């Protein structure tokens, strides 16, 4: 059995947090200062926005797609691996490293930003050949229902995971405590779950590109999907409702978050 790991790329609950900060600014009974809210909203605006897009097909691949198999029938498809790109990546703004991504462990980032040595930009292809190089078998975008709903939708069989290894922004935790909702089911965009073999190498490369990457679980034999950490053990169960649906109507969510009810499917390789 291949011991695949489960990796979380990005922070869960980002989009839900943006929505809640906007809503909390509209209320009079607010425990947070205006300065604190503005600081948290600015932090979210500056986080990397990660997105998948299809890799353009080469002319050779296009010709293969048009070819009928022996004996007739439908054309054989030739699937292309997706490209993972990102906006709001922190880049060096000058010197020999101009245009290169800033590793998360780079020192004195705030001072360098204030000195104009850094800028925000885009990276068209974060991880060239990432599917084959790191043994990736599945990619799932997070969406409605947050990290736990995404874990339930993974298609690769049994695994165990830990709450303690799931990274949340402190602002997300404080928002959820205020509204008395779970951050684990909070609407997420710009974050992905990956099943892969070379998790350490991929995580290191992601951090060098300025992207948070956290190994939160490991595949196991059988069919059980379990949480195992210092708090104990429990089975992962299916849940349909997002934390935002405990606070807002379907109409309000559809109007404010157009992609909220969009189904996010796995890409399996």
Order of alpha helices (4+ residues) and beta strands (2+ residues): beta-alpha-alpha-beta-alpha-beta-alpha-beta-alpha-beta-alpha-beta-alpha-beta-alpha-beta-beta-beta-alpha-beta
